[in-house]
């Protein structure tokens, strides 16, 4: 019980640590209390209305927020379209399967009707991700607001900076540390894979060509062989399949629970980057601890890391702009 109590206190501390006085140009709770007092309520209500009819969008919004924050900070740059022949972050392979852009645009449009030119796309995305997870029964975390939107979005930066599914532990941790995150953040944010889906081509090498010899006999030996055989038989029948989708957490991919971590310990993590968490003693100990505990512990830890993620390299004060349409910079 002492460990759980400590976790809860830490989460509460992180939820308020970023608050600053209004003149400081920092994120803070209630940033829009005067300029758009119903902003957060509007986003939450939209999620409560629409996510139950399309619960898979919760994973999409969470992933979009993560990918946004990992490139140029949490500034909505992943939402921008390419212009004048220049491709944007959303055109990069790591973002090719993101499908929540139109959903974010609709939420932003509702907020714009209430308060034109006041609430940033970056804040809308951060709030939408949090509230969508809440609708499907996941944790709640504080989202200090006041982010401003960036004006630059580059395809290559997303390719270079977003952690990939084939990364080993050393590269994963280095990627997170380059953004000011630490090992616990890597372990707990990876828990987002308890919801959502993946395309076969994002992990097919683990099924068919792990060492380069090719064929079903060349599967990743760290992947549960029964699980791998089932994936080849029922889902990813060919190594070139780029359309079939697979549940990240089979059996409960729409439920925010401990299934991901328990699957990892059975060698059923879908990506090499999932299994990589077991290759480090400290990370594995965290996985084993949370997998055997109550979901509330994971919820608190995940919430803590989401607050840290949402603070990455934010633009505030006079930086950036408040985009009126999330896909294009203001004219």
N, C-alpha and C positions, 0 to 999 in steps of 0.2 A: 504493500500500500504506500510506503514511503516513496518508492520510485514513481508511482503514478502521480502522487501529490506533487512531486518535484516537476514532473512534465507539465502538469496543469499550470503551475506557477510560471514556468518558463514561457508557456504559450501566452499567458496573460501579459507578461512583461513585454514580449515581442509585439503583441497587438497594440501597445501604446508607446513603444520606444521611439517610433518615428514621428510622433506628434510634435509639432513646433508651433511657435506663435505665428499669427497670421501674416506678419510682415517678413517672416524668415525665408519665404520662397521655398518651403519644404512641404512634403506631403503631410496631411493631417486628417484626423477624423472630422467629419462634418465640414469639409472644405466648401461644399456648395450650400450650406445652411442658409446663407443670405441670398446668394445669386441664383440658386435653383433648388429650393428646399425640397422639392418632390423628386429630385433626380434619382436617388437611390431607390426610392419606393417604386418609381416607374420601371426601372430595370428589373427589380425583384418581381413585380407583378407580371411583367412580360414573361419572365422565366416560368413563373407559376402557371401561367396560362398555356404556354406552348411546349415546354419540355415534357410534360406528361404524355403528349401525343407523339413525341419524337425523342425518347429518352437517350438515344445514342448521341444526340447533339451535345450532351453534357461533356462527353469525352472529347469531342471535337473542339469545343470552346476552351476546355482546359489545355489541350495540346496547342491550340493557336496562341493562347496567352503565354505559354512556356516558350514557344518558338519566337514570339515577339520579343520577350524579355532577353533572350540569349543573343539577339543581334541589335546593337545600338541601344540596348536597354528597353524598358517597357514604354515605348513611345508610339505604338500603333503602326510602326513602319511595315509590319508584315501584312497590313491591310491595304497598302497602296498598290495600285496598278502600275505596270510599266508604262513609260511614255517615250514618244519619239524614237522608237526602236530599242530603247534601253529596258532590259528585263529587270523586274523587281524581285524582292524576296519570295513572293508567292509563286514565282516562276521557277524557283530552284528545286531540284529533286527532293530535298528534305520536306518541302512544303507541298509537293505535288498532290498528296492525298488529303490535304486540308480542305474541308468542304463547308466551313461555317461562315464564310465571308458574307454571303447574302443575309444570313441570320443576324450577324452583327450590324449590317447596314439597316436592317429593319428596326432593330432596337434603337439604334442611333437616331433614326428618323422620328421615332416616337418622342425621344428626349428633345430633339430639335423643335418639335411642335410646341413643347412646353417652354423651352428656354433656348432660343436660337443663338448659336455661336458661343455657348457657355461651357458645356461639358465636353471634354476631349474624348476622342475615340479610344485612346489608351485607357482612360478610366472606365468607359463603357465596357470594354473588353474585360478588364480586371474584375469589375463588378458582376458582369454576366457569367464569367467562369465560376466565380464563387457561388453565385445564387443558383446556377444550374446544377452544381454538385449538391447543393443543399436540397434541391427538389427531388433528387434521386436517393436521398437518404444519407448523403455524405456529410463531412464535417463542415462547420462554419469557421471562418476566420475573419479577422478585422481587415478591412481594405481602406487604409488611409488614401485620400484622393488629393487631386491637385496636379496630376500628371498633365503634361502638354504633349502635343503630337509632333513627331519628327517630320521633316520634309524630304528625307532621303531614304531610298530603299533599293538595295543592290543585290542582285541574284547571287553573285559570287560570295558575298559576306555570309549569306545564309548557308551556302555550301561549305564554307570554311569553318563556321563557328557552331552550328547546331550539332550536338552529339549524335553519332550514328549508331545504328543497330548492330554493327559488326565490331564495335570498339571493345578493346580489352580493358581491364580494370584501371591500369595505369593511365591510359589515355582518357578514360571517362573522368577519373578524379582530376586530372590536369585540366580538362575542359571546364569542369565545375569551378575549380580553384581560380581559373583565369577570370571568372566572373565574380569572384568574392564569395563563392559558396564553398562548403566544406563537405567532408565525408558523410556526416549525418544527413545533409541536404540531398546528396546523391542517393542514399538509401531510401529516404522517405519520399522524395519526389518520384523515384522509380515506381513507387507504389501506385502511382496514377495508372499504371498498366493493369490494375484490377478492373478497369472499365475500358471499353473500346475494342477496336479491331485492327488487324494488320493485313496487308496484302502478301500473298505467297512470295512474290519476288523479293520482299524485304528480308526473308530468312531462308530462301530455297537452297542456298549453298549448304546450310546445315543438314538438309535432307538428301542432297544429291551430289555435292561436289566440294566436300570440306577440305580435302587435301589436294584437289586438282585431278585425281584419277577419274572421277565421274561415276555416275550410276548410284543406285540405291545402297550399294555396299560401302559407298564413300560418305556415309553420314557422320555428323559430329558425334564422337563417342560420349561427349558430356551430355547429350540430349537423350532422355529416356527412350530406349529403343522401341518399346511398345507404343509410346506416344508418337515417335517419328514415323513408324510404320502406319499408324492410323492416319496421320496427316497425309502421307503419300497416297493412301488408299481412298480416303474420303474427301480430301480437300485439294491438296496441291499435287495433282496427278502427273504433272510435267514440270521440269525445272525452269521452264520459260513462262509459266503461268503468271501473268501480271494483273489479272482481274479478280480472281477469287479472293474472298476475304476470310479471315480466321479470327475467332474470338481470342483476345489476349488472355483472358481468364475463363477458360471453358466452364460452362455451367452457370456462371454468375457475372457475365461481362457487362451487365447493366446494373450491377449492385456494387456499391462501394464497400468492400469487405476485406477480409484477410486472405482471400483465395489466391491472390498473386504470390504472396510470400510463402504460403503453404505449398503452392505448386513449384516454386523455385526449389524448395527443399526436396522435392520429388524429381528434380531434374526436368521439369516441364516449363521452364522459362522459354518463351518463344524466340527471343533474340539472344545472340551471343552476349550483348551488353547486359541482358538480364542475368544470365548465368555468371557473368563476370563478378557480380556482387558476392558470390560464394568463394571467390578466389583470394579474397583478402580476409584475414582473420577477424579484424574489427568489424568489417561490414557484415560478414557472415554471422557474427555474434549478435549484431543488431537484428538481422533477419530472423534468426532463431528465436530471439527474445520476443519480438513483436508477434511472430506467428503463433506462439504458444500462449499469448495473453489475450485480454479482452479487446474488442475492436476500438473501444474508447481511447486506448493508449495510442494506437496507430493514428486515430483521428487527430489527437492533440499534437503528435509529432508532425504529421503531414501539414496541419494548419500552421504550425510554427515555420516550417520551411517554405510554405506558400507566401507567408508574409515577407520573408527574406527575398524570395524570388521577385515579388512585386515591387521591391525597392531598387532593383538593379538599374543603375545609370539613368535614373528618371530625369526628365526635363521638367523644370518648374520655373516659376516667376516669369521672366521675359523670354525664356528659351522657346524655340519651336513656335507652334501655333495651336489654335483650336479649330480643327478641320470641321467643316460643315458636312462634308461627305467623306466617309472614311476611306474611300478608294482613290481619292484625288486630293492634292494639296489645294489650298485656297488660291483663287486666281488673283 
